[in-house]
Every structure is written in C-alpha cells, then in structure tokens.
Amino acid sequence: MKYRYIYGPVPSWRLGRSLGVDPVYTGRGKICSFNCIYCQVGTTKTLTNKRKVFVKTEKIIEEMKSLPRVQIDYVTMSGAGEPTLAKNLGEIIKEIKKMKIGKTAVLTNSSLIDRKDVCEDLRLADFVVAKLDAHIEDIFKRINKPAKSVKLDNIIRGIKEFRRSYKGKFALQIMFTGENKPYAEEIAHLAKEINPDEIQINTPLRPCGVRPISKKEMAKIKEFFKGVNYISIYEAKRKKVKPISKPDTLKRRGKI
C-alpha cells in the first residue's frame, strides 16, 4: 500500500521507534503557523493559525489498519506542518489508542497551546513535546516567523498552564541556532521555570537554511541546563528500524 498520511517508522532520538502521522497533509505544501528559519521541510506554503479538518480521521485509521507487523514505541503526530492545526487531532489520537500498537505522542510548535480546545486534544496523548526556541518576542519572530496573531507571551502562558494540568510525559524542545545561542542562559532559566519532565536540546543537523551549533558550542550551552533532566541530540542514541514508507514519503517530512 502507498501510504499518504503515515510514514516511518523512523529512528527518533527522542521517541525511539516512531511511526509518524501527518494530520495536516494535503499534498499542496507545508501548512503551519510558523515559518522557522531551520525547518527541514522547507518554506511554509500556508501560514495560518486557524484549525480545520485537513484529513478525515477514517482515512488515517484506514492506513493504520493496513500496517504490517512493525515494532513501534510511539505513534507520533507530526509531519510536514503543525499537527494541532488539525481540528480532529483529538479524535485521531483516540482512534489510534484503541489500536494499542504503541504510545501516542504529539510534536507541537506550541503556537496554539493557549487554546482550550487544543489543550483538550493534547491531554489525550501519552507524550507531548512542545517547542520553545526563544524567551523574548524579538528572537521568537526572527527564528520562528509566526503567523500574525501568534505571540510569544501567549505561548509561554499556555505552556505553563498546560504543564500544570497535563498528566502524561511533557518535554520542551529547544532548537539552538546562531540566532538564540547568545541567549541560552535566559532560555534555560525559562525552561527551568516551566519544569518539564524533560528538556530536549536540539540543533538542525538535517539540511536546511542555517548552520547547526557545533558539539563544542553545545557543550557550553548544556552547562546552563545542569540540575534538570535534559537530553542532547549529539549524545542521544537511536534504535535501528526498517521503514515501511518509500523514500519520497520520508523526504517530504524531512526525515532523509
């Protein structure tokens, strides 16, 4: 079967054997609320923070049911866009959980995390990884290039409120580039204030428009995260997996 909405499994440094689910894939380019300078998928074609149903739940579940026997640690809502833009995200997670093939995770850029309906959907997942690349609005705009009405203050408030109410595993992902590297101490302070279960210190190693932070630079950044549970992309181990997806499908999601 040719898979359109699911891909992988991929060897994720954060999630082990991760089967991806793309709930906003339309075949017409990336749909996202950010246009990040480091995005491995490329330029955002549709920059929006409005939720809608992009892919019917039954279409995703149909592909999930056709899966061959594969070892999966997490079924991860991610892909070529922001998964919380999918209005049926909660419904998709519920249906996948019924299948009992792995835990569920959502990788979100946090742009809609201040919304009640989005938080309700996210609470259904076993693991939520929320992006936070900046501590002030100016850096946020430079790195993440958000849709007009998306503000960092709302994101930070939303993350803090979600963290307090969420019962699953919660992680912050911070993508370090030359833009936010000088503010690593301030960002680390904010991350500690949020107090996630895990902090994922990342840098863009896949091809994109910016240079990754070197191992030496990352070592200095890690000093600011002492005393909290963190993992770094340079030290993380990956499990071996055999993907069911064709190379072009993985490439569309920036996985190869």
C-alpha positions in Angstrom: 0.0 0.0 0.0 1.2 3.5 -0.8 1.0 5.5 2.5 -0.1 9.1 2.2 -0.7 10.2 5.8 1.6 7.9 7.9 5.3 7.4 7.5 8.3 5.6 9.1 8.9 4.1 11.5 11.9 6.4 11.9 14.7 6.1 14.5 13.9 9.1 16.6 16.5 10.3 19.2 13.6 11.4 21.4 11.0 8.7 20.8 12.7 5.5 19.9 10.9 3.7 17.0 8.5 6.4 15.9 5.7 5.9 13.4 4.7 9.3 12.1 1.1 10.5 11.4 0.6 13.7 9.4 -2.9 15.1 10.2 -2.5 18.2 8.0 -1.1 16.7 4.8 -2.9 17.9 1.7 -0.2 17.4 -1.0 0.0 21.2 -1.5 3.0 22.1 0.6 3.6 22.7 4.3 0.7 24.1 6.3 2.0 25.6 9.6 1.6 28.5 12.0 5.4 29.1 11.8 7.9 29.5 9.0 11.0 28.6 11.1 14.4 29.5 9.7 15.7 26.0 10.4 12.8 23.9 9.1 13.9 20.7 7.4 10.7 20.5 5.4 11.2 23.9 3.8 9.2 27.1 3.4 5.7 27.2 4.8 3.2 27.4 1.8 0.2 28.1 4.0 0.9 30.3 7.1 -2.1 30.0 9.4 -3.2 29.5 13.0 -6.8 28.6 12.1 -7.8 25.0 12.9 -9.7 22.9 10.4 -10.0 19.2 9.3 -7.4 18.6 6.7 -7.5 14.8 6.6 -10.6 12.8 7.7 -9.9 10.6 10.7 -11.1 7.5 8.9 -8.5 7.9 6.1 -5.7 7.9 8.7 -7.1 4.9 10.5 -7.5 3.0 7.2 -3.8 3.4 6.6 -3.0 2.5 10.2 -5.0 -0.7 9.9 -3.1 -1.8 6.8 0.3 -1.7 8.7 2.4 -4.8 8.5 3.8 -6.1 11.8 6.3 -3.5 13.0 7.8 -2.6 16.3 6.7 0.9 17.4 7.4 2.8 20.6 5.3 5.9 19.7 2.8 6.8 17.1 3.7 10.5 16.6 1.5 13.3 15.4 4.0 15.3 13.3 4.9 15.6 9.7 5.1 18.4 7.2 3.2 21.0 9.3 1.8 21.8 12.7 -0.4 18.9 13.9 -2.5 21.0 16.3 -4.0 22.8 13.3 -6.0 19.7 12.7 -9.4 20.2 14.3 -9.8 16.4 14.5 -6.5 15.8 16.3 -8.2 14.5 19.5 -10.4 12.2 17.5 -7.3 10.8 15.6 -5.5 10.2 18.9 -8.5 8.4 20.4 -8.9 6.1 17.5 -5.2 5.3 17.3 -5.1 4.5 21.1 -7.9 1.9 20.5 -5.5 0.0 18.2 -2.9 -0.5 21.0 0.2 -0.6 18.8 2.2 2.0 20.7 2.0 5.0 22.9 0.9 8.3 21.3 3.0 11.5 21.1 2.5 15.0 19.7 5.3 17.2 18.5 3.9 20.7 18.6 5.4 24.2 17.9 3.3 25.4 20.8 1.6 28.2 18.8 -1.9 27.1 19.7 -1.2 25.8 23.2 -3.0 28.7 24.9 -6.3 27.5 23.4 -8.6 25.3 25.5 -9.7 23.0 22.6 -6.0 22.4 21.6 -5.1 21.5 25.2 -8.0 19.1 25.5 -6.7 17.3 22.4 -3.1 17.3 23.6 -4.1 15.8 27.0 -5.2 12.7 25.2 -1.6 11.9 24.2 0.9 10.0 26.3 3.7 12.3 25.5 3.7 16.0 24.4 6.8 17.7 23.1 6.4 21.4 22.9 8.8 23.8 21.1 10.2 26.8 22.8 13.1 28.5 21.0 13.1 32.0 22.5 12.5 33.9 25.7 11.6 37.3 24.1 9.3 38.3 21.2 12.1 39.7 19.0 14.1 36.5 19.0 10.9 34.5 18.6 9.9 36.4 15.4 13.4 36.1 14.0 13.6 32.3 14.5 10.1 31.1 14.2 8.5 33.7 11.9 5.0 33.1 13.2 1.5 33.8 11.8 0.5 37.4 12.6 -1.6 36.9 15.7 0.7 34.3 17.4 2.5 36.0 20.3 5.3 34.5 22.5 3.7 35.7 25.8 0.6 33.7 25.0 2.7 30.7 24.1 4.7 30.8 27.4 1.5 31.3 29.5 -0.2 28.4 27.6 2.8 26.1 28.1 2.8 26.8 31.8 -0.9 26.2 32.2 -0.8 23.0 30.1 2.2 21.7 32.2 0.2 22.1 35.4 -2.9 20.2 34.1 -1.2 17.5 31.9 -0.9 14.0 33.4 1.3 12.5 30.7 5.0 13.0 29.9 5.8 16.6 29.0 9.0 17.8 27.2 10.3 21.1 26.0 12.3 21.1 22.8 14.7 24.0 22.2 16.3 24.3 18.8 19.6 26.2 19.1 21.0 28.2 16.1 23.2 31.3 15.9 20.1 33.4 16.5 19.3 32.2 20.0 22.7 30.8 21.1 23.7 34.1 22.8 20.6 33.8 25.0 21.0 30.2 26.0 21.2 31.1 29.7 18.0 33.1 29.7 16.2 30.4 27.7 17.4 27.7 30.2 16.1 29.8 33.1 12.7 30.0 31.5 12.7 26.2 30.7 13.6 25.5 34.4 10.7 27.7 35.4 8.3 25.7 33.3 9.8 22.5 34.9 9.1 19.9 32.2 9.8 16.2 32.7 12.5 16.5 30.0 14.3 19.2 28.1 15.4 18.3 24.6 18.4 20.4 23.4 18.5 20.3 19.7 20.2 21.9 16.7 19.4 21.4 13.0 21.6 18.6 11.7 19.4 17.8 8.6 19.8 20.1 5.6 18.2 23.5 6.0 19.0 27.2 5.7 21.0 27.6 8.9 24.2 26.2 10.3 23.9 23.8 13.3 25.6 24.6 16.6 28.8 22.6 16.9 29.5 20.0 19.6 31.8 22.4 21.3 29.2 25.2 21.3 26.6 22.7 22.5 28.8 21.7 25.4 28.8 25.3 26.6 25.0 25.6 26.3 24.5 22.4 28.2 26.1 24.0 31.2 23.1 26.2 31.7 20.8 23.1 31.9 22.6 21.5 34.8 20.3 20.3 37.6 17.4 19.4 35.3 16.7 16.3 33.2 17.8 17.0 29.6 18.9 15.1 26.5 21.1 16.5 23.7 20.9 15.5 20.0 24.6 14.9 19.9 24.6 12.3 22.7 21.3 10.6 22.1 21.2 7.0 20.8 18.9 5.8 18.0 17.2 2.4 17.6 17.5 0.6 14.3 14.3 0.5 12.4 13.1 -0.6 9.0 10.7 1.9 7.5 7.6 0.9 5.6 7.4 4.2 3.8 9.0 4.9 0.4 12.0 7.3 0.3 9.9 10.1 -1.3 7.4 10.0 1.6 10.1 10.3 4.2 11.8 13.1 2.2 8.5 15.1 2.2 8.6 15.0 6.0 12.3 16.0 6.2 13.3 12.5 7.5 16.1 11.8 5.0 
